[in-house]
Amino acid sequence: MQKSLYLTSNGRLRRHENTLYFETEAEKRSIDIENVEQIHIFGEVDLNTKALNYISQYGIVLHFYNYYGFYAGSFLPRKKNVSGDVVVRQALHYIDREKRLFLAYCFVESAVYHMMRNLRERKEAEAFLIAIEDEWERGRFNISSVAELMGLEGRIRNIYYQSFNQFLPEDFAMEKREKRPPTNPINTLISFGNSLIYSHTLSQIYQTQLDPSISFLHEPGEKRFSLSLDISEIFKPLVVDTVIFKLLNNRQLGLEHFDEDLNYCYLNQEGKKIFIKEFQSKLETTVRHRQLNRNVSYKGFIRLECYKLIKHFIGDQVYSPLKAWW
């Protein structure tokens, strides 16, 4: 399995002959470039075109994060796995109102399923689980547009986030969801985790014939890969939230792992390392797939969603979103 590399220190990526090195003031280490799928850069890292061209030869995606640890952008090498036919069919599913709404509904349905799955494991949140079930059953049959669907999803997610106060430590209480910028630790963790799942999803899309800018739930627009936002909805409660619950309830993360700067609350370097380690461990965890009859990692499930979408676009199989059975 190809690995994800996380660079949290300041340094330099440099190519020397046929080896890629990451150099810091304290050390110089080589990178097994043939077994790296993506590199996530959190520190201040210098690299030149010589290193960039070498990285591109191996199809490695670079993801960049800002000073606070939130997603800033990506470098995608020239795609080798391309299909004009798939892209055209993908675009046609966006243009057709009913086809777009069907896919948008699938993403939300899976997200809501996994939110309820998380709450079923916690008796303290039973009232919130019932509220989400009622909201979903009352609203999902009356959806006539993507905007209405997103409104329903937003109401359900608000109930879901309110439930966190029932089973997370008091130090991580949430009054409301704040994104830009997050001003308290729990919002910071959600935003940081969502940035990671977004970039990992983009890497998986890049490995397929899908166009990451043509989406269905989120409106396609400039300066973002909105299909990654769509697919990430499935995996935010399944991966990000479960990582947060484990780290906080096991006291692996505490207030000492956060810093504040003006209106921002953000993870310090040690906090980032702790979160990234647990996040990567979650992505590498495998589950026996019922249809494929083999073990599939959480990261593999993201790729499988991409393949299922391609089959849907070309008419081989109607898309059915992931609903964790384990």
KEKE-3310 file (N, C-alpha, C; in steps of 0.2 Angstrom, whole numbers, plus 5000, padded with zeros to 4 digits):
npx = (5004:5003:5010:5005:5013:5018:5023:5028:5037:5048:5058:5066:5062:5072:5079:5092:5102:5094:5086:5075:5075:5071:5076:5080:5085:5089:5091:5093:5084:5080:5067:5056:5051:5045:5035:5026:5011:5005:5009:5008:5010:5014:5023:5034:5040:5053:5054:5061:5059:5066:5064:5050:5047:5052:5045:5032:5034:5031:5018:5014:5004:5004:4999:4995:4995:4990:4997:4989:4986:4976:4968:4976:4979:4982:4994:4993:4999:5001:4987:4987:4978:4965:4949:4939:4926:4921:4921:4913:4901:4900:4898:4886:4877:4877:4871:4858:4844:4837:4845:4856:4851:4848:4861:4866:4857:4861:4874:4871:4862:4870:4879:4871:4867:4879:4881:4870:4874:4886:4880:4872:4880:4881:4873:4870:4867:4855:4843:4846:4849:4836:4830:4837:4833:4819:4819:4825:4817:4805:4809:4815:4807:4802:4810:4814:4824:4842:4846:4836:4839:4852:4849:4841:4851:4860:4852:4851:4865:4868:4860:4867:4880:4877:4875:4887:4891:4886:4894:4908:4923:4921:4930:4930:4918:4905:4897:4892:4894:4909:4918:4926:4935:4939:4936:4937:4943:4936:4930:4941:4947:4937:4937:4951:4952:4942:4949:4959:4952:4946:4958:4963:4953:4953:4965:4962:4952:4960:4967:4958:4947:4938:4933:4938:4932:4919:4904:4890:4882:4888:4890:4898:4912:4924:4941:4941:4940:4926:4920:4927:4923:4909:4911:4918:4908:4903:4913:4917:4909:4912:4925:4933:4926:4925:4938:4941:4932:4938:4951:4949:4941:4949:4958:4970:4972:4973:4969:4982:4987:4983:4984:4981:4978:4975:4959:4959:4959:4970:4978:4994:5011:5014:5001:4995:5003:4999:4985:4986:4993:4983:4973:4979:4981:4967:4963:4971:4965:4957:4943:4933:4927:4910:4905:4917:4924:4937:4949:4947:4954:4950:4954:4954:4940:4936:4942:4934:4921:4923:4925:4912:4905:4909:4905:4891:4890:4893:4883:4883:4880:4869:4872:4875:4877:4891:4887:4891:4893:4899)
npy = (4994:5011:5025:5039:5054:5065:5081:5091:5099:5113:5115:5108:5101:5091:5086:5075:5068:5053:5053:5058:5070:5076:5089:5096:5108:5100:5087:5076:5066:5053:5050:5037:5037:5029:5023:5032:5040:5053:5069:5078:5095:5104:5112:5126:5124:5123:5120:5116:5118:5107:5097:5096:5092:5079:5073:5074:5064:5053:5054:5059:5068:5084:5092:5107:5116:5130:5142:5139:5126:5123:5117:5123:5122:5112:5103:5095:5083:5080:5072:5054:5044:5046:5050:5056:5052:5048:5060:5068:5062:5063:5077:5078:5072:5082:5092:5088:5090:5081:5069:5075:5079:5066:5060:5070:5068:5055:5057:5065:5056:5045:5052:5056:5044:5039:5049:5046:5033:5035:5041:5031:5023:5029:5031:5043:5052:5049:5057:5066:5058:5053:5065:5068:5057:5060:5072:5069:5059:5067:5077:5072:5066:5077:5084:5095:5101:5104:5114:5114:5101:5103:5112:5104:5095:5103:5107:5095:5092:5102:5098:5086:5091:5098:5087:5083:5089:5080:5069:5072:5078:5092:5103:5104:5109:5114:5128:5132:5128:5134:5140:5148:5160:5145:5146:5139:5125:5112:5116:5118:5106:5099:5106:5105:5091:5089:5096:5087:5075:5080:5083:5070:5063:5070:5066:5052:5054:5059:5048:5042:5042:5052:5070:5082:5094:5094:5093:5088:5089:5100:5116:5117:5127:5141:5139:5128:5110:5103:5091:5083:5088:5084:5069:5068:5071:5059:5053:5061:5060:5046:5044:5056:5062:5051:5049:5061:5059:5048:5053:5063:5058:5048:5056:5059:5071:5087:5103:5109:5107:5116:5132:5150:5164:5180:5179:5166:5149:5135:5120:5116:5111:5098:5094:5093:5082:5072:5071:5068:5056:5047:5049:5044:5031:5027:5028:5018:5006:4991:4983:4969:4967:4964:4961:4961:4952:4953:4961:4979:4995:5010:5021:5014:5013:5025:5027:5017:5023:5032:5024:5018:5029:5031:5020:5022:5034:5029:5020:5007:5002:5007:5021:5017:5024:5022:5013:5010:4994:4988)
npz = (5000:4995:5004:5014:5017:5030:5033:5045:5050:5047:5032:5018:5002:4992:4977:4974:4962:4959:4970:4983:4995:5012:5020:5036:5049:5059:5053:5039:5028:5017:5006:5002:4988:4978:4985:4990:4990:4992:4998:5013:5017:5031:5037:5034:5019:5007:4990:4973:4955:4950:4960:4960:4947:4948:4958:4951:4941:4947:4950:4962:4973:4980:4995:5003:5018:5028:5040:5051:5050:5041:5026:5011:4998:4983:4973:4958:4949:4931:4925:4922:4921:4912:4904:4892:4889:4901:4909:4901:4903:4917:4918:4911:4920:4930:4923:4921:4930:4938:4939:4945:4957:4963:4965:4974:4984:4988:4994:5005:5012:5015:5024:5034:5039:5044:5054:5063:5066:5073:5085:5090:5097:5109:5123:5130:5121:5116:5114:5105:5094:5091:5088:5076:5068:5067:5060:5048:5043:5041:5033:5021:5011:5005:4997:4984:4977:4976:4985:4995:5000:5005:5015:5024:5027:5034:5045:5052:5054:5063:5074:5077:5080:5092:5100:5104:5116:5126:5127:5126:5134:5146:5144:5130:5125:5114:5108:5096:5078:5071:5057:5050:5056:5066:5083:5095:5104:5100:5088:5081:5079:5072:5060:5056:5055:5044:5034:5032:5027:5016:5008:5007:5000:4988:4983:4980:4971:4961:4956:4948:4934:4936:4936:4947:4949:4945:4953:4963:4975:4982:4975:4959:4957:4955:4960:4969:4972:4970:4970:4978:4990:4990:4991:5003:5012:5016:5023:5033:5046:5048:5048:5052:5064:5072:5075:5082:5094:5100:5103:5112:5122:5127:5132:5125:5118:5124:5132:5132:5119:5110:5103:5103:5092:5089:5082:5080:5084:5086:5082:5090:5086:5091:5094:5081:5077:5085:5081:5067:5067:5073:5064:5052:5056:5057:5044:5038:5044:5042:5034:5032:5016:5010:4998:4989:4996:5002:5012:5015:5017:5026:5018:5006:5004:5001:4988:4982:4982:4972:4961:4960:4957:4944:4937:4938:4931:4918:4916:4920:4933:4946:4957:4974:4989:5002:5017:5032:5038:5048)
capx = (5000:5007:5009:5005:5019:5016:5029:5025:5043:5051:5063:5067:5062:5077:5081:5099:5102:5088:5084:5072:5077:5068:5081:5078:5091:5092:5092:5092:5082:5078:5060:5055:5047:5041:5030:5022:5005:5004:5013:5005:5015:5011:5028:5037:5045:5055:5056:5062:5056:5069:5061:5043:5047:5054:5039:5027:5035:5028:5011:5013:5000:5006:4994:4998:4991:4992:5000:4985:4985:4970:4970:4977:4979:4986:4998:4991:5003:4997:4984:4988:4972:4960:4944:4935:4919:4918:4920:4907:4895:4899:4895:4879:4874:4877:4867:4852:4842:4835:4851:4861:4848:4849:4867:4867:4853:4865:4879:4868:4859:4876:4882:4866:4867:4885:4880:4866:4878:4890:4876:4869:4885:4882:4867:4869:4865:4849:4838:4848:4848:4829:4828:4839:4829:4813:4821:4827:4811:4800:4811:4819:4803:4799:4815:4814:4830:4849:4847:4832:4843:4858:4846:4840:4858:4862:4848:4853:4871:4867:4858:4872:4885:4875:4875:4894:4892:4884:4899:4915:4925:4918:4934:4929:4911:4903:4891:4890:4899:4912:4923:4931:4940:4937:4938:4938:4947:4932:4929:4947:4948:4933:4940:4957:4950:4939:4954:4963:4948:4945:4963:4964:4948:4955:4970:4959:4949:4965:4969:4953:4945:4934:4935:4936:4928:4911:4901:4883:4879:4891:4889:4904:4914:4931:4946:4940:4938:4920:4918:4930:4918:4904:4912:4920:4902:4902:4918:4918:4907:4914:4933:4935:4922:4927:4945:4940:4929:4943:4957:4947:4938:4955:4963:4976:4973:4970:4970:4989:4989:4980:4986:4977:4981:4969:4953:4960:4962:4973:4983:5001:5014:5013:4994:4995:5006:4994:4979:4988:4995:4977:4969:4982:4979:4960:4963:4974:4961:4954:4937:4931:4921:4905:4905:4923:4927:4944:4950:4948:4955:4945:4956:4951:4933:4935:4943:4928:4916:4925:4924:4905:4902:4911:4900:4885:4890:4893:4877:4884:4877:4866:4876:4873:4883:4893:4884:4895:4889:4903)
capy = (5000:5017:5029:5046:5057:5072:5086:5096:5103:5117:5112:5109:5095:5092:5080:5074:5062:5049:5052:5064:5071:5081:5092:5101:5110:5094:5080:5075:5060:5051:5048:5031:5040:5024:5020:5038:5042:5060:5072:5084:5099:5109:5117:5130:5119:5125:5115:5120:5114:5100:5092:5096:5088:5072:5071:5073:5058:5047:5055:5061:5074:5088:5096:5112:5119:5136:5142:5136:5119:5121:5116:5129:5120:5106:5102:5089:5081:5079:5065:5049:5040:5051:5048:5061:5050:5048:5067:5071:5059:5066:5083:5077:5071:5088:5097:5085:5091:5075:5065:5078:5078:5059:5060:5074:5065:5049:5059:5067:5050:5042:5056:5056:5037:5038:5053:5042:5027:5037:5042:5025:5020:5033:5032:5050:5056:5046:5062:5069:5053:5053:5071:5068:5053:5063:5078:5066:5056:5072:5081:5069:5065:5083:5088:5096:5105:5103:5119:5111:5096:5106:5115:5099:5092:5108:5107:5089:5093:5106:5094:5082:5094:5099:5081:5082:5091:5075:5064:5074:5082:5099:5107:5104:5110:5117:5132:5132:5127:5140:5137:5153:5155:5141:5150:5135:5118:5107:5118:5118:5099:5097:5110:5102:5084:5090:5098:5081:5071:5083:5082:5063:5062:5073:5061:5046:5056:5060:5042:5039:5046:5058:5077:5084:5100:5093:5090:5087:5092:5107:5119:5118:5134:5142:5138:5122:5104:5102:5084:5081:5090:5079:5063:5069:5071:5052:5051:5066:5057:5040:5045:5062:5062:5045:5051:5066:5056:5044:5057:5067:5054:5045:5061:5060:5078:5092:5110:5111:5105:5121:5139:5155:5169:5184:5176:5159:5143:5130:5114:5117:5106:5092:5092:5091:5076:5067:5070:5065:5049:5043:5049:5040:5024:5026:5027:5011:5001:4987:4979:4964:4969:4959:4959:4960:4946:4955:4967:4985:5000:5016:5025:5011:5014:5032:5025:5013:5027:5035:5019:5017:5034:5030:5015:5025:5038:5025:5016:5000:5001:5013:5022:5016:5026:5018:5014:5006:4989:4984)
capz = (5000:4995:5010:5015:5020:5033:5034:5050:5052:5042:5029:5011:4998:4987:4973:4972:4958:4959:4977:4985:5002:5016:5025:5041:5053:5063:5050:5032:5027:5011:5005:4998:4983:4974:4989:4992:4986:4993:5003:5016:5020:5036:5039:5029:5016:5001:4984:4967:4950:4950:4965:4958:4941:4950:4961:4946:4937:4951:4951:4969:4975:4986:4998:5007:5023:5030:5046:5056:5049:5037:5019:5007:4990:4981:4967:4955:4943:4925:4925:4917:4920:4909:4900:4890:4889:4908:4911:4898:4906:4923:4917:4909:4926:4933:4920:4922:4937:4942:4940:4950:4964:4965:4968:4980:4990:4990:4998:5011:5015:5018:5029:5040:5041:5048:5060:5067:5068:5079:5091:5092:5101:5115:5126:5132:5115:5113:5113:5099:5089:5090:5084:5069:5064:5065:5055:5042:5040:5040:5027:5015:5006:5002:4994:4976:4975:4980:4990:5000:5003:5009:5021:5028:5030:5039:5051:5055:5057:5069:5080:5078:5084:5099:5104:5106:5123:5130:5128:5126:5140:5147:5141:5123:5124:5108:5108:5089:5073:5068:5052:5047:5059:5072:5089:5101:5102:5096:5081:5077:5078:5066:5054:5054:5052:5038:5029:5030:5024:5010:5004:5005:4995:4982:4981:4978:4965:4956:4954:4944:4928:4938:4936:4954:4949:4943:4959:4963:4981:4982:4968:4956:4957:4954:4966:4973:4969:4974:4970:4985:4996:4990:4993:5010:5017:5018:5027:5039:5052:5048:5050:5056:5070:5077:5078:5087:5100:5103:5105:5117:5127:5130:5135:5121:5117:5129:5130:5131:5112:5106:5104:5100:5088:5087:5082:5078:5089:5081:5085:5090:5082:5095:5093:5075:5076:5088:5077:5061:5068:5074:5058:5047:5058:5055:5036:5036:5047:5036:5035:5027:5012:5010:4990:4986:4999:5004:5017:5012:5022:5025:5012:5000:5003:4997:4981:4979:4980:4965:4955:4960:4953:4937:4935:4938:4925:4911:4915:4922:4940:4949:4963:4980:4993:5007:5023:5036:5041:5053)
cpx = (5004:5005:5008:5010:5017:5022:5026:5031:5045:5057:5063:5066:5067:5079:5089:5100:5095:5085:5081:5073:5073:5074:5078:5085:5094:5094:5091:5090:5079:5071:5060:5049:5042:5035:5026:5017:5004:5008:5009:5010:5012:5016:5029:5042:5046:5056:5056:5059:5059:5066:5054:5043:5048:5048:5033:5028:5032:5021:5009:5009:5003:5000:4997:4993:4994:4995:4996:4983:4979:4972:4970:4976:4982:4989:4996:4995:4998:4994:4986:4982:4966:4955:4939:4928:4917:4917:4914:4901:4894:4896:4888:4874:4873:4871:4859:4850:4841:4841:4856:4858:4848:4855:4868:4863:4857:4870:4876:4865:4865:4879:4877:4866:4873:4884:4876:4870:4882:4886:4873:4873:4885:4875:4865:4866:4858:4844:4839:4848:4841:4827:4831:4835:4822:4814:4822:4821:4806:4802:4813:4814:4800:4804:4814:4819:4836:4849:4842:4836:4848:4855:4844:4846:4860:4859:4850:4860:4872:4865:4863:4878:4883:4875:4882:4895:4890:4889:4906:4916:4922:4923:4933:4921:4910:4897:4888:4896:4902:4918:4928:4931:4937:4940:4939:4941:4942:4931:4935:4948:4943:4935:4947:4956:4947:4944:4958:4959:4947:4952:4965:4959:4950:4961:4967:4955:4954:4967:4964:4952:4940:4937:4933:4933:4921:4908:4893:4879:4881:4891:4896:4906:4922:4935:4945:4938:4932:4918:4921:4926:4912:4905:4915:4914:4901:4906:4919:4915:4910:4922:4934:4932:4924:4934:4945:4937:4935:4949:4955:4944:4944:4960:4970:4977:4969:4971:4977:4991:4986:4984:4981:4981:4976:4963:4953:4962:4964:4977:4990:5004:5013:5006:4992:4997:5002:4988:4981:4989:4988:4973:4972:4980:4972:4960:4966:4970:4957:4948:4936:4925:4917:4905:4911:4927:4935:4944:4951:4949:4950:4947:4954:4944:4932:4936:4937:4922:4917:4923:4916:4902:4903:4906:4893:4884:4890:4887:4878:4881:4875:4870:4872:4878:4885:4889:4887:4891:4893:4902)
cpy = (5006:5021:5036:5049:5064:5075:5091:5100:5108:5114:5113:5102:5096:5086:5080:5067:5059:5048:5059:5064:5077:5083:5097:5103:5104:5088:5081:5068:5059:5049:5042:5033:5035:5022:5026:5039:5050:5062:5078:5088:5105:5114:5122:5126:5122:5119:5119:5115:5107:5095:5091:5091:5080:5069:5070:5067:5052:5048:5056:5067:5077:5092:5101:5115:5125:5136:5139:5129:5117:5121:5123:5128:5114:5107:5095:5088:5080:5072:5061:5045:5045:5047:5053:5059:5050:5055:5070:5068:5062:5073:5083:5076:5077:5092:5094:5086:5085:5070:5068:5078:5071:5058:5064:5071:5059:5051:5061:5061:5046:5046:5056:5049:5036:5043:5049:5036:5029:5038:5036:5022:5024:5035:5039:5054:5054:5051:5065:5065:5053:5059:5071:5063:5056:5068:5075:5063:5061:5076:5078:5067:5071:5087:5088:5099:5103:5108:5117:5106:5098:5109:5110:5096:5097:5108:5100:5089:5097:5102:5089:5085:5096:5093:5080:5083:5085:5070:5066:5078:5089:5104:5108:5105:5115:5121:5132:5130:5133:5137:5142:5159:5151:5145:5146:5128:5113:5109:5117:5110:5097:5100:5106:5095:5084:5092:5091:5076:5073:5082:5075:5061:5064:5068:5055:5048:5056:5054:5038:5044:5052:5065:5079:5090:5100:5089:5091:5090:5099:5110:5120:5126:5135:5141:5133:5116:5101:5095:5081:5083:5086:5072:5063:5069:5064:5050:5055:5062:5050:5040:5050:5062:5057:5046:5056:5063:5052:5048:5061:5063:5050:5049:5061:5067:5082:5099:5113:5110:5110:5128:5144:5161:5174:5180:5168:5155:5138:5125:5117:5111:5099:5090:5090:5084:5070:5065:5066:5058:5045:5043:5044:5032:5022:5024:5020:5005:4997:4984:4974:4966:4963:4956:4957:4954:4947:4961:4974:4990:5006:5020:5021:5012:5021:5031:5021:5017:5030:5030:5018:5023:5034:5025:5018:5030:5035:5020:5009:4998:5007:5014:5021:5018:5021:5019:5008:5000:4985:4988)
cpz = (5000:5001:5009:5019:5023:5035:5039:5052:5046:5039:5022:5008:4993:4984:4972:4968:4957:4966:4979:4993:5005:5021:5030:5044:5057:5059:5042:5031:5020:5011:5000:4993:4980:4978:4992:4987:4986:4999:5006:5019:5024:5038:5033:5025:5009:4996:4978:4961:4949:4954:4962:4952:4943:4953:4956:4942:4941:4953:4958:4970:4981:4989:5003:5012:5026:5037:5052:5055:5045:5030:5015:5000:4989:4974:4964:4949:4937:4925:4920:4916:4918:4905:4898:4890:4896:4910:4907:4901:4913:4923:4915:4915:4931:4930:4921:4929:4941:4944:4945:4957:4967:4968:4974:4986:4993:4995:5005:5015:5019:5024:5035:5043:5046:5054:5065:5070:5074:5085:5094:5097:5108:5118:5128:5127:5112:5110:5106:5093:5086:5086:5077:5065:5062:5060:5048:5039:5038:5034:5021:5009:5002:4999:4986:4973:4979:4986:4996:5004:5007:5015:5026:5031:5035:5045:5055:5058:5063:5075:5082:5082:5091:5103:5107:5114:5128:5132:5128:5132:5140:5143:5133:5121:5118:5109:5101:5084:5070:5063:5051:5051:5064:5078:5095:5099:5098:5089:5077:5075:5072:5060:5051:5051:5045:5032:5027:5026:5017:5005:5002:5000:4988:4979:4977:4971:4959:4953:4949:4938:4930:4937:4943:4954:4947:4949:4958:4969:4982:4975:4965:4955:4956:4961:4971:4969:4973:4974:4976:4991:4996:4993:5001:5015:5020:5023:5033:5046:5053:5050:5055:5063:5075:5079:5083:5094:5103:5106:5112:5123:5131:5132:5131:5119:5122:5127:5129:5124:5108:5108:5101:5097:5086:5087:5081:5084:5084:5085:5085:5086:5085:5094:5086:5074:5079:5084:5071:5062:5069:5068:5053:5049:5056:5048:5034:5039:5041:5039:5030:5023:5010:5002:4987:4990:5001:5009:5013:5018:5021:5019:5006:4999:5000:4990:4978:4978:4973:4960:4955:4956:4946:4934:4934:4932:4918:4911:4917:4928:4943:4956:4969:4985:4999:5013:5027:5039:5047:5060)
residu = (MET:GLN:LYS:SER:LEU:TYR:LEU:THR:SER:ASN:GLY:ARG:LEU:ARG:ARG:HIS:GLU:ASN:THR:LEU:TYR:PHE:GLU:THR:GLU:ALA:GLU:LYS:ARG:SER:ILE:ASP:ILE:GLU:ASN:VAL:GLU:GLN:ILE:HIS:ILE:PHE:GLY:GLU:VAL:ASP:LEU:ASN:THR:LYS:ALA:LEU:ASN:TYR:ILE:SER:GLN:TYR:GLY:ILE:VAL:LEU:HIS:PHE:TYR:ASN:TYR:TYR:GLY:PHE:TYR:ALA:GLY:SER:PHE:LEU:PRO:ARG:LYS:LYS:ASN:VAL:SER:GLY:ASP:VAL:VAL:VAL:ARG:GLN:ALA:LEU:HIS:TYR:ILE:ASP:ARG:GLU:LYS:ARG:LEU:PHE:LEU:ALA:TYR:CYS:PHE:VAL:GLU:SER:ALA:VAL:TYR:HIS:MET:MET:ARG:ASN:LEU:ARG:GLU:ARG:LYS:GLU:ALA:GLU:ALA:PHE:LEU:ILE:ALA:ILE:GLU:ASP:GLU:TRP:GLU:ARG:GLY:ARG:PHE:ASN:ILE:SER:SER:VAL:ALA:GLU:LEU:MET:GLY:LEU:GLU:GLY:ARG:ILE:ARG:ASN:ILE:TYR:TYR:GLN:SER:PHE:ASN:GLN:PHE:LEU:PRO:GLU:ASP:PHE:ALA:MET:GLU:LYS:ARG:GLU:LYS:ARG:PRO:PRO:THR:ASN:PRO:ILE:ASN:THR:LEU:ILE:SER:PHE:GLY:ASN:SER:LEU:ILE:TYR:SER:HIS:THR:LEU:SER:GLN:ILE:TYR:GLN:THR:GLN:LEU:ASP:PRO:SER:ILE:SER:PHE:LEU:HIS:GLU:PRO:GLY:GLU:LYS:ARG:PHE:SER:LEU:SER:LEU:ASP:ILE:SER:GLU:ILE:PHE:LYS:PRO:LEU:VAL:VAL:ASP:THR:VAL:ILE:PHE:LYS:LEU:LEU:ASN:ASN:ARG:GLN:LEU:GLY:LEU:GLU:HIS:PHE:ASP:GLU:ASP:LEU:ASN:TYR:CYS:TYR:LEU:ASN:GLN:GLU:GLY:LYS:LYS:ILE:PHE:ILE:LYS:GLU:PHE:GLN:SER:LYS:LEU:GLU:THR:THR:VAL:ARG:HIS:ARG:GLN:LEU:ASN:ARG:ASN:VAL:SER:TYR:LYS:GLY:PHE:ILE:ARG:LEU:GLU:CYS:TYR:LYS:LEU:ILE:LYS:HIS:PHE:ILE:GLY:ASP:GLN:VAL:TYR:SER:PRO:LEU:LYS:ALA:TRP:TRP)
# end
